[in-house]
Amino acid sequence: MTTKDIKKKSLEAPPKDGVVAKDQGSLKLDRDEIVKNLNGTTLMVYFVLLNKKQIGVRELQRHLDLSSPSVAKYHLEKLDNLHLVQNRNGIYHLYRKADLPILTSWILIGKLLLPRSVFAAVFFTFIFIGYLIFIYSNWNKDSIFVIIFGLSILIYAWLDVILQIKHKPI
């Protein structure tokens, strides 16, 4: 295989499942390396790339309000060294998704990182308020049971959101 073939092969997209052809031992090391290095601002940069699929250094700096383009480039290069992004003519493209459980429970909306459970909490809150406003008519033991049940679900949902935000990865 020539160097031209090697370069061409390295620019090809990874398989759909995101697993690069390696043996199991190096995959474990690769995952451990990603877990160790994917935190703080680098994790936030990775979340941005998950949403946008590609981004330039200055665009990333403006999007996350980083102090300088060199800080943005540092974090993008860190992701490039982990083989999660690929630099193509100064534009960084998402190369593969990291298989990390922490990434599945958070969503980035603009600059705001939210736990996914916040949507369930908001949904149940609106359903409960809707019940109280439109359906609830008089006090009886059935409606008291529904109110107690609804409040317990709301308390559980919002406590889960609060605990997740308290243990935020960034």
C-alpha positions, 0 to 999 in steps of 0.5 A: 500500500502506498502513502497515497492509499494510506492517506485516502483510507484515513480520510474515509468516513468511519463505519456507521457504528463509529467503531474503527477497525482495531482490536479490542484491547486498543479500543478499550485504551482508546475509550479510556483515553477519551474518557480521561480527556473529554471533560470541561471545555473540550466536552463542550466543544465536542457537544457543539460539534455533535450538533453542528457536524462541522465548525471553524476555529473562529466560529467556535470561539464566538459560539462558546465565548472563548477568550481567543481563537488559539483556545478554540484551536487547542480544544479542537486539536485535542479532539483531533488527537482523540480521533473524534474530529478531523481537520479538513482545510481549517474546518473541523468535521465530526469524524466519529461519535464517542461511546460514552454514557454521559453524552446520552443524558445531556443535550446542548441548546445554544450555549445551555447544557441541559439534562434530557430529563428536563423535558419530561419534567416540563411535560408532566408539569404542564399536564398537571397544571392543565389538569388543575385548570381545565379538568379539576372541578370539585374535591373528592377522594379520587381527585385528591388521589390524582393530585397527590400522585401528580405532585409525587411525579413532579417532585421526583422529576424535578429532583432528578433534574436538579441532581443531574444539574448539580453533577453536571460534567462541565 
